[in-house]
Amino acid sequence: MTSDSRQALLSEVADYYTGKLAEHGESPRGVDWNGEEGQVLRFEQLCKVIAADGPFSLNDLGCGYGALCDFLVPRYKAFEYTGIDVSEAMVRAAEQRHQGKLNARFVVASEADRVADYSVASGIFNVRMGRSDAEWQAYAEAMLDTLDRASAKGFAFNCLTSYSDKDRMRLDLYYADPLALFDLCKRRYSRNVALMHDYGLYEFTMIVRKTP
C-alpha cells in the first residue's frame, strides 16, 4: 500500500468514526460496538497482555473517546495511558472526558509517538472502508508492525473472525483468519503468542508477549 493510498484510507476511517460519534455520542455505539457488555468483555481480553503488579505504561491505538482508560482506573493502581486516534473529534471528546487525569494523554495520529510497556488495539481492523481483502490485510499487517514497534513488553488486538456464521457476515466488514494471524505473529513478532477465541463474541483476541 502506497503512502498516498494509506493516507486516503486513514482519512476515510477518521470520517467514519467521527460520524458515529456525532450520531451516538460517547457510548459503545459511538465507536461502532453494539453495547457496553461486549465492550467490557473485549477490554478484559485485551488487558490479559498486562503482566504487571506495579506501574506500567500503555498505548491504546484507536482509543475512541477513551473508554479503556475508564476501564483501567478501578483495576490498576498506577499506569500511564496514551490514547491514539485518527479522528480529531474522538480525541477532543476523550480529552474532555478525562480532563484532570494526569496519567492520561491523547493524540491525533495513526500510530503511537512513544514506546510503552504495552499497546492494545480494539476494533480498528473491522470496518474495511470498501477495500478488498488483500488491500485491507496489507493495511492490517502494517498496523500490527506499528503496534510491535510501540511495545516493549507486548501487545494485544482483536478482529472479527472468519469463523463467523456465514449468514451473519457483512460485506462492509473484514473477517480475519485467526490461524493465519497467529502464524504471522509467531513468525514475525514473538514465540509467545496466545489466541483467545472462547469468549462468546464473533471475534478473537491475539496477545503477543515479548521475551525479556
C-alpha positions, 0 to 999 in steps of 0.5 A, a space after each residue: 500500500 502506497 503512502 498516498 493510498 494509506 493516507 486516503 484510507 486513514 482519512 476515510 476511517 477518521 470520517 467514519 468514526 467521527 460520524 458515529 460519534 456525532 450520531 451516538 455520542 460517547 457510548 459503545 455505539 459511538 465507536 461502532 460496538 453494539 453495547 457496553 457488555 461486549 465492550 467490557 468483555 473485549 477490554 478484559 481480553 485485551 488487558 490479559 497482555 498486562 503482566 504487571 503488579 506495579 506501574 506500567 505504561 500503555 498505548 491504546 491505538 484507536 482509543 475512541 473517546 477513551 473508554 479503556 482508560 475508564 476501564 483501567 482506573 478501578 483495576 490498576 493502581 498506577 499506569 500511564 495511558 496514551 490514547 491514539 486516534 485518527 479522528 480529531 473529534 474522538 480525541 477532543 471528546 476523550 480529552 474532555 472526558 478525562 480532563 484532570 487525569 494526569 496519567 492520561 494523554 491523547 493524540 491525533 495520529 495513526 500510530 503511537 509517538 512513544 514506546 510503552 510497556 504495552 499497546 492494545 488495539 480494539 476494533 480498528 481492523 473491522 470496518 474495511 472502508 470498501 477495500 478488498 481483502 488483500 488491500 485491507 490485510 496489507 493495511 492490517 499487517 502494517 498496523 500490527 508492525 506499528 503496534 510491535 514497534 510501540 511495545 516493549 513488553 507486548 501487545 494485544 488486538 482483536 478482529 472479527 473472525 472468519 469463523 463467523 456464521 456465514 449468514 451473519 457476515 457483512 460485506 462492509 466488514 473484514 473477517 480475519 483468519 485467526 490461524 493465519 494471524 497467529 502464524 504471522 505473529 509467531 513468525 514475525 513478532 514473538 514465540 509467545 503468542 496466545 489466541 483467545 477465541 472462547 469468549 462468546 463474541 464473533 471475534 478473537 483476541 491475539 496477545 503477543 508477549 515479548 521475551 525479556 
